[in-house]
C-alpha cells in the first residue's frame, strides 16, 4: 500500500468532489478515508488514498491535481503519508 494524503480547500462550488474523485478513479487511486466540511461557504476535504495501483508517480498525480484545482478554483495538495505525518507532528 502506498498511502497519500490529498487536501482540497477553497470556496465551495458545485462539482468539486465529482471532479477530484473522477480524476482519482480514472488513475486507479483508491480512496481509503474521506472527510469533508463546508464552513461559511468554504470547502475543506481531506482524503487518505492508496496509489499502489496507479501507473503515475506521486509527483505527476500531485501536479495534475493542482491543475484541476486551478481550473475549479480550489487548492489541491497531494503528499506521501510519511511527509504529511512528519510535517504535522507536534
Buried (B, 14 or more C-beta within 10 A) or exposed (E): EEBBBBBBBBEBEEEBBEBBBEBBEEBEBBBEEBEEEEEEEEBBBBBBBBBEEBEBEBEEBBEBBBEBBEEBEBEBBBBBBEEBEEEEEE
